[in-house]
Amino acid sequence: MTTRVPVAGGSLDVRVGGDMGPTLVFAHYWGGSADTWNGVIGHLPPGQATVRFDQRGWGTSRALPGPYHLDQLADDLVRVIEERVSGPFVLVGHSMGGKAGQLVAARRPAGLVGLVLVAPAPPQPPAMVTEEYRQGLSHAYDSAETVGHALDHVLTATPLPEAVRATAERDSLAAGAEARQEWPLRGIARDITDAARRIEVPVTVLAAENDVVEPPHILREHLLPHIPHATLTTVPDAGHLLPAEAPGAVARALGDFLTAIQS
């Protein structure tokens, strides 16, 4: 079911499914959409409550005005939760969505019982995030050709099924210029360690063994020191697009996490 949630400057189309809680609230990566989670949701138990949407500036939310910075993305997440979640919930954020999720978790919203970070951007930007790196990254989704290069040489470590790849290509091009550039030019370099240290709920981190964007060692060095109670698990063989490359592994990790926090 798709419903409308009012947010600053307009509204978001939010997909709501299932009725078995805690609700999983998904936030996609830079270049993704609600459809990024299709494979993961397909591996979850029938009836599992889920909430997902295209973030501001992307896909069906492309027409929403800026700003598109992390605080606005966090505000949108909170609004969706307030409007469409009743009872306990777990935030599930991938990459950029993981960094926005950390900001939301730091606000300690009512009902939050856990945080799952999937190949997340760490709260402390690593040294590799230089001005030169960010300028180059800002052009990754300029065209179908650059998107194809990013998918083949940066974002994935295993070939994606044809339909999944087509969705990733579509999503990467489905943003306005401002939204497309906000993350690489500013968001990725923002230090949110003060916020991360305020996270109190259980946290699990999924790293991808062959991720060249957020490698496991980067998460150990730039995330775990700031969320010391978090646990980190490495998914073998996969790259940065964990929800697309290893949806079954992500779904199993979510199931294990839900079992652990309810036991």
N, C-alpha and C positions, 0 to 999 in steps of 0.2 A: 504494500500500500504506500502511495506517495501522498504526503501532506505538505502544506505550506507553513513555514515558520517565519514570522516577521523578524527582521533584523534591521540594523541601521542602513538606511538607503533603499530598502526593498524587502525581499523575502527569499528564503531558500526552499528548494524542493527537497524534502527529507523523506527517505525511504525507511519505512518501519516494518519489521517483520517479526513473527513469533511472539510468544507470550511467556516463555520460561526464562526467568531471571537467574542471576543478575543480567541486566541488559548490557550487551557489548556495543559501545559507541565508537565507531571507526573514524579516523582522520587520515586522509591519503597523503601521498608524497607530492613534491613539486613536480608537476607534469601528470598527475594522476586524476582520478575521479572516484565517485562512489563505486564504479564498476571495477576498480582495482581490486576490490574485495570479493568479487563474484566467486572465484575459486575457493577462497577460504570459507565463505558462507556455505557453499555447496558441500563442504566436508563437515560442517557442524551438525550436531544432532537436530533432527526435525523439531521445530518449535522453539529453538533457542532465540531469545529476544535479541534483535539487532537494530541499530540505527546508523544510517550513513547518508552522506550528502556530498555534492560537489562544493569544494571550498570557494570562498569569495574570489571572483575573477576567473574561475575555471569552469568549463563545461556549461551546464545549465545555469550556473551562477555567474557566468562571464559578464553579464550586463550590470551586475552590482557595482556601485562606485567604490573607489578606494577610500581610505588607505587600505593597503593589502599587507601591512606588516603583521608581525607575530601577535602583537597585542590584540589587533582586530580579529585575527583568526581565532584567538583564544576567546574573545568576547562572543563571536559567532557560535563557537562550540558550547559555551555556557548557555546561550539563548536556546539552542537546540535541546540541550539537556533539560532546561527548565520547562520547555514546552512539550517535549515528547517522551520524557523518561519519568516514570513513577517507580519509586523503590530503589534498591541498590543497583549500581552500575559500575562497569569497568571501562576505562578509556583504553583504546587500542590505537596507537599512532605509529605511522610508518614514515621514517625519514623526517621531512619537514613537519609532517603531522605529529611525529613524536616530540618535536621541540615545542610545538603549540600545546600538545598534551601535557608536557612538563609544566608549562605556565599555568594551565588550568588546574592540574593537581596541586600546585603550590598554593592556589587560592582555597583549597580544601572545601570544595562545594559539598553541600548536603547530599548524601547518598553514595558518594564515591567510596568504593571498597577496594579498588586496585588499579594498577596502571601497567599495561603491557606495551613495551617499546620495541618495535620491529625495525631492525637496522636503522636506529634513530640517529638524527643529528645530535651530537652530545651538547651538554650545556656550555662546556668550555671549548671554544673553537681551537682546533689544532693548528700548529704552525704552518701546515701545508695550505691553509686557507689565506693565501696572500692576495694582494690586489690583482696581480696578474692572473692568478687562478680564478678569481671571481669574475673578472672581465671575460675570460675565456668561457666560463660556465654560462654566463648570461646569453651566449649565442648558441647554446646546445639545441634549442628548440626553434631556431630561426626558420627552418624549412623541413620538408620531408626528408631531404638528404641528410641534414645534420641530426635529425631525430633518429634516422636509421643508424647512423654512425654511433650515436650515444647508446642506443640499445645494444648494438653488436659489440662495442668495445669498452663500454663503461658500466652500463646499468645491469647487464646480465652476464652470468657465467655459463649458462646452459641455454640452448635454443628454446624459445617459447612456442607453444602451440600456435598455429596460424591465426586462429580467432583471437587468442589472447594478445598476440603481437599486434594485430590490427587495432585492437582496442587501445593498446598502449600508444601506438602511433597517432591515432585519432585524438586521444586525450592530451598528448604532448603539444599538439598544435592548437588546442581549444582554449586559448587564453588571450586576453588583451595584452598589449605590450607592457603596461605598468605591472600587472600581476605577474607576468612572466619574468620580469627583471628584479622584482622586489626581493625575492629569496636569494638569488646568487649575489646580488650587489650589496645587500644589507643583512637579511635575516640569517644567513649561514654564518656570518661573522659576529653576530651578537652574542655577548657573554651573558648567560642567564644562570650562572652558578648560584647566585644568592637565592633565586627562586627555587632552584632544584633542591637546595638544602632544606627547604620548608616542606618538602613532600614527606608525608607520614605514612601513607598507605603502602601495602605490599607492592613491590615493583619487580617485574621480570623483564629481562632484556634478551631479545633474540638477535644474535649476530649471524652473519653469513660468512662461511669459511673463506670464500673467494671474492668477497666484497672489496672493490677498490675505491668505493666512495667513503664508506664508514667501516674500515676493516676492524676485526675483533680487537686488535691491540690498541686502536684508537679509542674504542669504547671502554676498554679496561683502564686506559690512562686518563681519559678526559670526561668520562661519565661516572664510573664507579666511585672515584674519590669524593664525588659531590652528592651521590645518592648511595651511601655506603651499605644500606640494608638491601639494595637491589641484588638480584641473582642474575648471572649471565649464562646463557646456553648458546653454543655455536651449532648452527645447522650446516651439515657437511655439503660440499659440492656447489652450493648456491651462491648467487651474486646479490647485488643490492635490491633487486626487485623480488624480495622474498615472497610477498603475497602472490605474485604471478608465477615465480619459478618453483616454489615449494609450498603450495597452498595447503596440502595435507599436513605437512610438518607444522605450519603455523596454526592450523586448526587444532592439532593434537596438543600443542603447547597451550593454546587457549583453554582447552578442556582440562588439562592438568592444573592450570592456574586456578580455574573456577573451583575445581575439586579441593585444591589446597586451601583456598581462602574460606571455604564453607565448612571445612572439617574442624 
